[in-house]
Amino acid sequence: MSAAIPAWLIVAGPSTPVAIGLATVMAAAAWSKGSLRPSGAIAATVVGSIALRAGATWGGFLIVWFAWVTVGSRLGRARKAVRTAGVVAKGGQRDAIQVMANGGIFAVAATLTLLRCDLAAEAALWGTAALIAAGADTMATEIGTWIGGVPRSVRTGRPVPTGTSGAVSVAGSVSMVGSALVLTAVAVGFGLVPAPRWWIVAVAAVFGAVVDTVAGALVQQRRWCPSCDTATEQARHACGTNTQHRGGWRWLGNDAVNLLCTASAAFLAWGLASLMA
Ligand SMILES: [Zn+2]
């Protein structure tokens, strides 16, 4: 890996106070629109400030990424809320842990760029792959629960309630791959990823989202509501009953699986880039 500073790094981001100011305004807007909880807005301000400070390419890409997943979560919102009401652990409002599970690795990569010029090109590749994996996984869930019909569990092959982790539908899978490709094109457009290396980022992002689905099906904890006789991810079901552990690893919830998704994408992108170097 050459230590030369990539040309795109010359496109400097705003100064630190301006970066924090911009990130705060955007996070506050997302909070007031109901996309983030207060803790999620604070975490998003941190991630956004670091990205903007790292450069216009990082900040610009993060803003487009956020717009993309926000549109995805708003499509058919009422219908999705009804279809997944008794299943998903958390609603559409992201808290700090969810924001960090999705954007934490991207923020680490952006920080590394600020500290180590010689690692900047590599960090851009794996950091971007991680964020795109989170976006692809989010879109698979959002579009899948909206128009995807009854999903099937990867573990059993049987139909499961809409919103269940580790379940797939055709619409969700198409959205996952489509989102990975669109977001990769955006990253190339911003100059965050060199055009000849687009496939590394796209393949790694899809891999991360697949790992998310498989881990969600095989090892994520599964819970059961004895009153309603139904599967759920809620510790206390929508009906008010405390749910029972039914399988999977008790400590492995949806947030940890999302972190695994972004980490696997980053790891594969790093590995592929190292092999190709
Ligand atoms: Zn219940």
Boltz pocket constraint, residues with backbone or C-beta under 6 A from the ligand:
constraints:
  - pocket:
      binder: B
      contacts: [[A, 225], [A, 226], [A, 227], [A, 228], [A, 229], [A, 237], [A, 238], [A, 239], [A, 240], [A, 241]]
      max_distance: 6.0
